[in-house]
Amino acid sequence: MKITVAKTAGFCFGVNRAVQTVHRLLEEGEQVWTLGPIIHNPQTLRELEARGVRVAHSPAEAQGGVLVIRSHGVPAAVMEEARRLGLRVVDATCPFVAKIHRLAEEASREGRFVLIAGDKNHPEVQGIVGHCTGPCCVFANGAELENFSVSHPDLCKKPVSVLSQTTFSLSEWKNSLKIVKRVYTNAAIFDTICNATANRQSEAESLSRACDAMIVVGGRQSSNTAKLHDVCSKNCASYLVESAQELPLDALRGANAVGITAGASTPASIIKEVLVTMTEIKENQDPNVMEDGASFEAMLEESLKSFNTDEKVRGVVVSIAPNEIYVDVGRKQAGFVPVDELSADPNVKPEDIVKVGDELELLIMRTNDQEGTIMLSKKRLDAAKGWEAVTAASEDGTILDGTVTEILPKGGIIAVTHGVRVFIPASQATASRGEPLDGLLKKDVRFRIIEVNRGRRRAVGSIRSVLADERKAQAEKFWETAEEGKEYTGTVKSLTSYGAFVDLGGIDGMIHISELSWDRIKHPSEVVNVGDTVKVYIKGLDREKGKISLGYKRQEDNPWEILKRDYPVGTVVEATVVGMTSFGAFAKIIPGIDGLIHISQIADHRIEKPQDVLKIGDVVKAKITEIDFEKKRVSLSIRALLEEAGESAEEAAEAAEEAPAEE
């Protein structure tokens, strides 16, 4: 089977820009609302929902946070409503759509009737209509335009502007233009189909002609995905799927050439998953293929065709060499087991599996009477028994233990259990997608069997499902005992600009950046790093949303408590000048607390500006003259110390004058 992926498949510029805008706002710690679904892709929407993104159907529903306008754009009245409500709005309208809005507004101002090619129920078209301040009409195809023209004969004498939805069908646009040019001779025509859409449809048309079947990946609510499916269906069998799980594998196995394309709102990760799944069904891509090209399972099946008890023997290990072991099977011939027939694990060493004196059950592979040897196999007998265990596990859901023996270059791993090689796709090998696989090599893992091909003796497993169940059980146990103020020891899992996510064992909590330190910090990495073990306590719980807010900094380290205890009003401190304003200078008293030295308290005489006396970095002695713990303000005075010093000097001088002179 030849598999070809269209070069133009996946996110277009506008959709990518809108999705990245939402991700950026989330990274900045914003509560994000989108006016309608940001993208016509259910997987992406579920991911964003899990991160706290909410969907508003009108501006009035968006309470707090930021309202993002999706790439489809909105009517002008909607933007006006958002402004009237005082909402914070981020406009992610695709620039190509925004251009159509401007053309519609200009045409209306010029008194032109606006004809719009598109789906009247699509949000992009509704947005365009909302920018027409004069009369307009939406038509879905040439037939609708023809009918409208017949029912409005006077319109042919009036000025007309013709626009299209960015994802409108190229073939329908060409058909419609024939009618426009024939009926509306004074029409101003604007070809506003997006270049990406045009290229995507053109490539899909060409690719579908060269293939037996086409897979179109994308959301069923996506207009451009539906049009791609229509384009491909005219040339070959075409299947619209939202994910790899929906692939009609049985129907595709007989195809010699399969093409893959995807709508503008389809993430690259889903396209890759479809491609990997398709690659796996190719006969020559079996992950169990040996170096000589023969399938291990096929060889096993062949060897068992004439299997009988006479070919099975029991033997005792008498010696171990690097490449084979020698076994006494009670016959005149010397028995040996090559290392590649000892175990399904290609990395194993003989001494790791057996020791001298072990009794083994073996399969006779070949007898050489001339040399007086018998070649035996432990691997094949183990696999025959193990296959029964694997098939039973697939039926009752038993979790199996195995060891990872290979990392496959095309994505996935091989784990050996009961002597059987089990293929585990990359998407099922780790707790979340995208995690590196290299660290799994030679590690013991637990997995379920999710697919068995009895004819080919091939099994597919999932580590991810076991990890998910374990994490779910841990999370349920956590919620049973969780309460505000309770302390936990966790591991820092990831960092964002607004905080650190901590794995508490089955569930994650977040330490907001403001909770990491009593000092001002610009990024969580100034305090913690991924992999750090931290002691935290629960600040807040949202059981409905499954969110946990964590505290990290301790009250005893609160600089205001330290100030209250150790630095009462009247204390003289050495403070470092850290900032200047027109009305004074700020100086750090202790980490986390700056005090203000008002311009009138910097010197014992009048000065024009603080810079006349002080500069950043100066260490000065000052007296704490006032503390407002409620407003978190501290007042300092250098002048008070200068005046006290002056008074002391005067008192000393007076005392000296009053003292009797020595005779």
C-alpha positions in Angstrom: 0.0 0.0 0.0 1.3 3.5 -0.9 0.2 6.2 1.5 0.4 9.9 0.5 -0.3 12.8 2.8 -1.3 16.1 1.2 1.2 18.9 1.7 -1.5 21.4 2.5 -3.2 19.2 5.1 -3.8 20.8 8.6 -4.1 24.2 10.2 -4.5 27.2 8.0 -2.9 30.5 9.0 -6.1 32.0 10.5 -7.1 29.0 12.6 -3.5 28.5 13.9 -3.4 32.2 14.8 -6.6 32.0 16.7 -5.7 28.8 18.6 -2.2 30.2 19.4 -3.8 33.4 20.7 -5.9 31.3 23.2 -2.8 29.3 24.3 -0.9 32.5 24.8 -3.6 34.0 27.0 -3.8 30.9 29.0 0.0 30.9 29.6 -0.4 34.5 30.8 -2.8 33.3 33.4 -5.9 34.8 31.9 -9.5 33.3 32.2 -10.4 32.9 28.5 -13.9 32.9 26.9 -14.3 32.3 23.2 -17.3 33.6 21.3 -18.5 30.3 20.0 -16.1 27.3 19.6 -12.6 28.7 18.6 -12.2 25.8 16.1 -14.3 23.1 14.5 -12.3 20.3 16.0 -13.7 18.3 19.0 -10.4 17.1 20.2 -8.9 20.6 20.4 -12.0 21.9 22.0 -11.9 19.2 24.7 -8.2 20.0 25.4 -8.9 23.8 25.7 -11.9 23.1 27.9 -9.7 21.0 30.2 -7.4 24.1 30.5 -10.4 26.2 31.6 -11.5 27.8 28.3 -15.2 28.6 28.3 -17.5 29.1 25.3 -19.9 32.1 25.3 -22.8 32.3 22.9 -23.1 36.0 23.3 -20.9 38.7 24.8 -23.2 39.0 27.8 -22.3 35.5 28.9 -18.6 36.2 29.2 -18.1 37.2 32.8 -14.6 38.2 33.8 -11.4 37.3 31.9 -10.8 37.9 28.2 -13.3 37.3 25.3 -11.6 36.0 22.2 -13.2 36.5 18.8 -12.6 33.4 16.7 -11.1 33.4 13.2 -14.6 33.3 11.6 -15.2 36.9 12.8 -18.5 38.4 14.0 -21.1 40.9 12.9 -20.2 44.6 13.7 -23.1 44.7 16.1 -21.5 42.0 18.3 -18.3 43.9 18.6 -20.3 47.0 19.5 -22.2 45.0 22.2 -18.9 43.8 23.7 -17.5 47.4 23.9 -20.8 48.6 25.4 -20.5 45.9 28.1 -16.9 47.0 28.8 -15.5 43.6 28.1 -11.8 42.9 27.4 -11.7 41.7 23.9 -9.0 40.0 21.8 -9.9 39.9 18.1 -8.5 36.8 16.5 -10.5 37.3 13.3 -8.5 35.9 10.3 -7.0 38.8 8.4 -8.5 37.4 5.2 -12.0 37.4 6.7 -11.5 40.9 8.1 -10.7 42.0 4.5 -14.1 40.7 3.4 -15.7 42.7 6.2 -14.1 45.9 4.9 -15.2 45.1 1.3 -18.8 44.5 2.5 -18.9 47.8 4.4 -17.4 49.7 1.5 -19.9 48.2 -0.9 -22.8 49.1 1.3 -21.6 52.7 1.7 -21.4 53.0 -2.1 -25.0 51.8 -2.3 -24.1 48.5 -3.9 -26.2 45.3 -3.5 -23.9 42.6 -2.0 -24.0 39.0 -3.2 -22.3 36.6 -0.9 -21.3 33.1 -2.0 -21.4 30.8 1.1 -23.4 28.8 3.7 -25.8 31.2 5.3 -25.7 29.2 8.6 -21.9 29.4 8.8 -20.5 31.8 11.4 -18.1 33.4 8.9 -20.9 34.2 6.5 -23.1 35.5 9.4 -20.2 37.8 10.3 -19.9 39.1 6.7 -23.7 39.7 6.5 -23.4 41.6 9.8 -21.0 44.1 8.1 -23.4 44.9 5.3 -25.2 48.1 6.2 -27.3 47.8 3.0 -29.2 45.0 1.2 -27.5 41.7 0.6 -28.1 38.0 -0.3 -26.4 34.8 0.4 -26.3 32.0 -2.1 -24.9 28.4 -1.7 -24.5 27.5 -5.3 -25.1 28.5 -8.9 -28.7 27.2 -8.9 -29.7 29.4 -5.9 -28.1 32.5 -7.5 -30.0 31.8 -10.8 -33.3 31.5 -8.9 -32.6 34.7 -7.0 -31.7 36.6 -10.2 -35.0 35.5 -11.9 -37.1 36.6 -8.9 -35.2 40.0 -8.7 -35.0 41.1 -12.4 -34.5 44.8 -11.5 -31.3 44.1 -9.7 -29.4 43.5 -12.9 -29.6 47.3 -13.6 -28.1 48.2 -10.2 -24.5 48.2 -8.9 -23.6 44.9 -7.4 -20.6 43.5 -5.4 -19.9 39.8 -5.3 -17.9 38.2 -2.4 -17.3 34.7 -1.2 -16.8 32.8 2.0 -13.1 32.1 2.4 -13.7 28.3 2.3 -16.3 28.3 -0.5 -16.0 25.5 -3.1 -13.8 26.5 -6.1 -16.0 24.6 -8.6 -19.2 26.3 -7.3 -17.5 29.7 -7.4 -16.5 29.2 -11.0 -20.1 28.2 -11.9 -21.6 31.1 -10.0 -19.2 33.6 -11.8 -20.6 32.5 -15.2 -24.1 33.6 -14.0 -22.8 36.8 -12.4 -21.0 37.8 -15.7 -24.0 37.0 -17.8 -26.7 38.7 -15.6 -24.9 41.5 -13.7 -22.7 43.2 -16.2 -21.8 46.0 -13.9 -20.8 43.7 -10.9 -17.6 44.3 -8.9 -16.2 40.8 -8.3 -13.9 40.0 -5.4 -12.4 36.5 -5.4 -12.1 36.2 -1.6 -11.6 32.4 -1.4 -8.5 31.9 0.8 -5.4 30.8 -1.1 -4.9 28.0 1.4 -8.5 26.7 0.7 -7.9 26.9 -3.0 -4.6 25.1 -2.8 -6.1 22.5 -0.4 -9.0 21.7 -2.7 -6.9 21.6 -5.8 -4.4 19.2 -4.2 -7.2 17.0 -2.9 -8.7 16.9 -6.4 -5.4 15.8 -7.9 -4.5 13.3 -5.1 -7.9 11.7 -5.2 -7.6 11.0 -8.9 -4.4 9.0 -8.2 -5.6 7.0 -5.3 -8.0 4.1 -4.6 -9.2 5.7 -1.4 -9.0 9.0 0.4 -9.1 9.8 4.1 -10.3 13.3 4.9 -9.5 14.2 8.5 -11.4 16.9 10.3 -14.4 17.9 12.4 -17.8 17.1 10.9 -18.9 20.7 11.7 -16.1 22.1 9.6 -17.2 23.6 6.3 -13.9 23.3 4.5 -13.5 19.7 5.6 -16.9 18.8 4.2 -16.0 20.5 0.9 -12.7 18.5 0.8 -14.7 15.3 1.3 -17.1 16.3 -1.6 -14.1 17.0 -3.9 -12.5 13.6 -3.2 -15.7 11.6 -3.3 -16.1 12.5 -7.0 -12.9 10.6 -7.8 -12.6 7.6 -5.4 -14.0 6.1 -2.2 -13.6 8.8 0.5 -14.0 8.6 4.2 -14.4 11.6 6.6 -13.0 10.8 10.0 -12.4 13.0 13.1 -9.7 10.7 14.6 -7.7 7.6 13.9 -10.2 5.5 15.9 -12.8 6.1 13.1 -10.6 4.8 10.3 -12.5 2.0 8.3 -9.4 -0.3 8.4 -11.1 -3.3 6.8 -12.2 -1.2 3.8 -8.8 0.3 3.4 -6.7 -2.9 3.6 -7.4 -3.8 0.0 -6.3 -0.4 -1.4 -3.1 -0.1 -3.3 -2.9 3.7 -2.9 -4.4 5.8 -0.1 -4.3 9.6 0.1 -4.7 11.6 3.3 -5.8 15.2 3.5 -7.2 17.3 6.4 -9.3 20.4 6.9 -8.0 23.8 8.0 -9.0 23.1 11.6 -7.3 19.8 12.0 -4.3 19.7 14.4 -1.1 18.1 13.2 -1.2 15.5 16.0 -4.4 14.0 14.7 -3.1 13.8 11.2 0.1 12.1 12.5 -2.0 9.6 14.5 -4.0 8.7 11.4 -0.8 8.3 9.4 0.8 6.1 12.0 -2.4 3.9 12.2 -2.5 3.6 8.4 1.2 2.7 8.3 0.6 -0.1 10.9 -1.9 -1.9 8.7 0.6 -2.2 5.8 1.7 -5.8 5.6 5.4 -4.8 5.2 5.3 -2.6 8.3 4.7 -5.3 10.9 6.7 -4.2 14.0 7.5 -7.9 14.6 9.4 -8.4 11.4 12.8 -10.0 11.9 16.0 -8.9 10.2 15.8 -11.6 7.6 12.3 -10.3 6.7 10.4 -13.2 8.2 7.7 -12.6 10.9 8.5 -14.2 14.2 4.8 -15.1 14.6 4.7 -16.6 11.1 7.8 -18.7 11.9 6.2 -19.8 15.2 3.0 -20.8 13.5 4.9 -22.8 10.9 7.0 -24.6 13.5 3.9 -25.6 15.4 2.0 -27.1 12.4 3.5 -30.6 13.1 4.0 -30.0 16.7 3.8 -33.2 18.9 5.1 -34.4 22.2 8.0 -36.2 20.6 9.5 -32.9 19.6 9.4 -31.5 23.1 12.2 -32.5 25.5 13.3 -31.6 29.0 17.0 -30.8 29.5 19.4 -29.6 32.2 21.7 -26.7 31.6 25.3 -27.9 31.8 27.2 -24.8 30.6 26.6 -21.2 29.4 28.5 -19.5 26.6 28.1 -15.9 25.3 26.1 -17.0 22.2 24.4 -20.2 23.3 23.8 -22.6 26.2 24.5 -26.3 26.3 21.9 -28.7 27.6 21.8 -32.4 28.5 18.6 -33.9 27.1 19.4 -37.5 27.9 20.4 -38.5 24.4 23.7 -39.2 22.6 23.5 -35.9 20.8 24.8 -32.7 22.5 21.9 -30.2 22.9 22.4 -26.5 22.5 20.1 -23.4 22.5 21.3 -20.4 20.4 20.9 -17.1 22.2 18.4 -15.9 19.7 16.2 -19.0 20.5 16.5 -18.5 24.2 14.3 -15.4 24.6 12.2 -13.0 22.6 14.2 -10.2 24.1 17.1 -9.5 21.6 19.1 -7.7 24.3 19.1 -10.4 26.8 22.3 -12.2 28.0 22.1 -16.0 28.6 23.3 -15.7 32.2 20.4 -13.4 32.9 17.9 -16.1 32.1 19.3 -19.4 33.1 22.0 -20.9 35.4 23.8 -24.2 35.4 21.6 -26.9 36.8 18.3 -25.4 35.6 15.8 -27.8 34.1 14.1 -26.4 30.9 11.3 -27.5 28.6 12.5 -27.1 25.0 11.5 -27.6 21.4 13.7 -29.6 19.0 14.4 -27.4 16.0 17.0 -29.5 14.1 18.9 -32.8 14.7 22.4 -33.2 13.1 23.4 -36.8 13.5 26.6 -36.3 11.5 27.8 -33.7 14.0 26.0 -35.3 16.9 24.1 -32.1 17.9 20.5 -31.1 18.6 19.5 -27.4 18.1 16.7 -26.5 20.6 14.5 -23.5 21.2 13.1 -22.2 24.5 11.6 -19.1 22.9 9.1 -20.8 20.7 7.7 -23.0 23.4 7.4 -20.0 25.7 5.7 -18.1 22.9 3.1 -20.9 22.3 2.3 -20.9 26.0 2.5 -17.2 26.3 0.1 -16.6 23.4 -2.6 -18.4 25.3 -2.0 -16.1 28.3 -2.0 -13.0 26.0 -5.3 -14.0 24.3 -6.9 -14.8 27.6 -5.8 -11.3 28.9 -7.4 -9.7 25.9 -10.7 -11.2 26.8 -10.8 -10.6 30.5 -8.8 -7.3 30.6 -6.0 -8.8 32.8 -3.0 -6.5 33.3 0.2 -8.1 32.0 3.8 -7.5 33.1 6.5 -7.2 30.5 9.9 -5.7 29.6 10.5 -3.2 26.9 13.0 -4.7 24.4 12.8 -2.3 21.4 12.0 1.3 20.6 10.7 1.3 17.0 11.9 4.1 14.7 8.4 4.6 13.2 6.8 5.1 16.6 6.0 2.7 19.3 7.7 0.0 21.4 7.9 -3.8 21.7 7.3 -5.3 25.1 7.9 -9.0 25.8 5.5 -10.8 28.2 5.4 -14.6 28.6 7.7 -14.8 25.7 5.4 -13.0 23.3 6.3 -9.7 21.6 3.5 -7.1 22.1 3.4 -4.0 20.0 2.5 -0.8 21.9 2.0 2.3 19.7 3.6 5.6 20.8 0.1 7.0 21.6 -0.4 4.2 24.1 3.1 3.9 25.6 3.0 6.9 27.9 0.6 8.7 30.2 0.3 11.6 27.7 1.0 12.1 24.1 4.4 13.4 23.0 6.4 12.0 25.9 9.8 10.5 24.8 10.0 6.7 24.6 13.7 6.3 24.9 13.6 6.1 28.7 11.3 3.0 28.5 14.0 0.7 27.0 14.8 -2.3 29.2 12.2 -1.1 31.7 9.5 -3.3 33.3 6.0 -2.1 32.3 2.4 -3.0 32.9 -0.1 -3.0 30.1 -3.4 -4.3 28.8 -4.0 -6.1 25.5 -6.3 -3.9 23.4 -6.2 -5.8 20.1 -5.4 -9.3 19.0 -5.0 -10.6 15.5 -5.3 -14.4 15.9 -4.5 -15.2 12.3 -1.2 -13.3 12.4 -0.6 -13.9 16.1 -0.2 -10.2 16.6 -1.1 -8.4 19.8 -1.3 -4.7 20.5 -1.1 -3.3 24.1 -1.7 -0.1 26.0 0.4 1.1 29.0 -1.5 4.4 28.9 -4.8 2.7 30.0 -3.2 1.1 33.0 -1.6 4.4 34.0 -4.9 6.2 33.6 -6.7 3.8 35.8 -4.0 4.0 38.5 -4.1 7.8 38.3 -7.9 7.8 38.5 -7.8 5.5 41.6 -5.1 7.8 43.2 -7.3 10.9 42.4 -10.4 9.3 44.0 -8.4 8.5 47.1 -7.0 12.0 47.2 -10.5 13.7 46.9 -11.8 11.5 49.8 -9.4 13.0 52.2 -8.5 16.4 50.7 -9.3 19.5 52.7 -8.0 23.1 52.8 -4.9 23.5 54.9 -3.8 19.9 54.5 -0.1 19.4 53.6 1.3 17.2 50.9 4.7 16.4 49.4 4.6 16.5 45.6 6.8 16.7 42.5 6.9 19.8 40.2 5.5 18.5 36.9 5.6 21.6 34.7 6.1 25.4 34.8 4.2 28.2 33.1 4.6 32.0 33.3 1.9 32.1 35.9 2.7 29.2 38.2 4.0 25.7 38.9 2.0 22.5 38.5 2.7 19.9 41.1 1.9 16.1 40.9 0.3 15.2 44.3 0.0 11.5 43.4 -2.8 10.9 40.9 -3.8 14.5 40.6 -2.2 17.9 39.9 -2.4 21.1 41.8 -1.1 24.6 40.9 1.0 27.0 42.9 0.3 30.4 41.6 3.5 32.5 41.0 2.3 34.9 43.8 2.3 31.9 46.2 5.9 30.8 45.4 7.8 33.5 47.2 7.3 36.5 49.5 9.7 38.3 47.2 8.6 39.6 43.8 9.7 37.0 41.1 9.3 37.2 37.3 9.1 33.4 36.7 8.5 30.3 38.8 11.9 28.9 37.8 13.5 31.4 40.2 12.1 29.3 43.0 11.4 25.7 41.7 12.4 23.5 38.8 10.7 20.6 37.1 11.4 17.4 39.0 11.8 19.2 42.4 10.2 17.6 45.5 8.2 20.3 47.3 6.1 20.6 50.4 2.8 22.3 49.8 -0.6 22.8 51.4 -4.1 23.2 49.9 -5.2 26.8 49.7 -8.4 26.1 47.8 -10.5 23.3 46.3 -13.0 23.3 43.4 -14.4 19.8 43.5 -16.8 20.5 40.7 -14.1 21.5 38.2 -11.4 19.3 39.8 -9.0 22.2 40.4 -6.6 22.5 43.4 -4.9 25.7 44.4 -1.7 25.2 46.4 0.3 27.3 48.8 4.0 27.0 49.1 5.4 30.0 51.0 5.1 29.7 54.8 3.5 32.3 57.2 6.6 32.2 59.4 8.6 33.5 56.4 6.2 36.4 55.8 8.5 39.5 55.8 5.7 41.5 57.4 5.6 39.1 60.4 9.4 39.4 60.6 9.1 43.2 60.5 6.4 43.2 63.2 8.6 41.0 65.4 12.1 42.4 64.9 11.7 46.0 63.5 9.2 48.1 65.6 8.7 51.8 65.0 11.9 53.7 66.0 14.3 51.0 64.9 17.3 52.3 63.0 18.1 50.1 59.9 20.6 50.0 57.1 18.5 50.1 54.0 19.5 49.9 50.3 18.1 52.4 47.8 16.2 50.5 45.1 14.0 53.1 43.4 13.5 56.8 42.9 10.4 58.9 42.4 9.8 62.7 42.3 8.5 62.5 45.9 11.1 60.3 47.5 13.2 57.2 47.4 12.3 53.5 48.1 14.8 51.5 50.1 14.8 47.8 50.9 14.7 47.1 54.6 14.6 43.3 54.5 13.8 41.0 51.5 10.2 41.6 50.5 9.7 45.0 52.2 10.7 48.4 50.8 10.2 51.6 52.8 9.6 55.1 51.5 12.0 57.9 52.4 9.9 61.0 51.6 11.9 63.8 49.9 11.4 65.9 53.1 13.0 63.1 55.1 16.1 62.6 53.0 18.2 65.5 54.3 18.0 68.1 57.1 17.7 70.9 54.5 15.5 71.5 51.5 16.4 69.5 48.3 14.9 69.7 44.8 14.9 66.0 44.0 16.0 62.8 45.7 18.8 62.3 43.1 20.5 65.4 44.6 21.5 63.3 47.6 20.9 59.6 46.8 21.5 57.1 44.0 20.3 53.6 43.4 22.4 51.1 45.3 23.3 53.5 48.2 23.2 51.9 51.7 21.8 54.4 54.1 21.0 54.5 57.8 17.3 55.5 58.4 14.8 55.3 61.2 11.5 53.5 60.9 9.0 56.3 61.7 5.7 54.7 60.7 4.3 51.2 59.8 0.8 50.6 58.3 0.4 46.8 58.3 -3.0 47.0 56.7 -1.9 49.0 53.7 1.6 47.3 53.7 3.5 50.7 53.9 6.6 51.7 55.9 7.9 55.2 56.3 11.7 55.9 56.8 13.6 59.0 57.8 17.2 59.9 57.3 16.5 63.4 58.5 15.4 62.2 62.0 18.8 60.6 62.6 20.6 63.7 61.3 18.5 66.0 63.6 19.1 63.7 66.6 22.8 63.7 65.8 22.7 67.5 65.7 20.8 67.8 68.9 23.3 65.5 70.6 26.2 67.6 69.3 24.5 70.8 70.6 23.8 69.2 74.0 27.5 68.1 74.2 28.7 71.6 73.3 26.4 73.2 75.9 27.6 70.7 78.6 31.1 71.6 77.7 30.5 75.3 78.1 28.8 74.8 81.5 31.5 72.7 82.9 33.8 74.7 85.4 37.2 75.6 84.0 40.2 73.8 85.5 42.4 76.0 87.7 
